[in-house]
Amino acid sequence: MIFITAKFQVLPEHADQWPEIAGEFTRATRAEPGCLWFDWSRSVDDTTEYVLVEAFRDEEAGAAHVQSAHFRAAQEKLPRHLARTPRIVNTTVDQDGWSELGEMTVE
């Protein structure tokens, strides 16, 4: 799978509304057949920072995502709400979902 984590530094005046601002993009991406997950979290240390954790089935699904109409629309809409260019880690992982964290096994 393609595993991506990106940090979005949102302008302070838009930070509380970011889930709604990115909502259409989020819903459309989650509906893609190759999307495994697309989840936003807000930093507990910096309320203007959102972290996106996303995964796609394979390279084909990742390519379909960046070529989609909703991705192009997000490229037009989202940057005006950001303080800087998002930072990203993008890698291919040889698995198809989450693994358990053995060091914190819940009995």
RAZI-V628663 format. One record per helix or strand of 2 or more residues. SS is the DSSP state (@ for helix, = for strand). FROM is the first residue (numbers start at 1). TO is the last residue. If there is no record, write none. Layout:
BEGIN
ss->SS from->FROM to->TO
ss->SS from->FROM to->TO
END
This chain:
BEGIN
ss->= from->2 to->10
ss->@ from->12 to->21
ss->@ from->23 to->30
ss->= from->35 to->42
ss->= from->49 to->56
ss->@ from->59 to->66
ss->@ from->69 to->81
ss->= from->87 to->92
ss->@ from->102 to->104
END
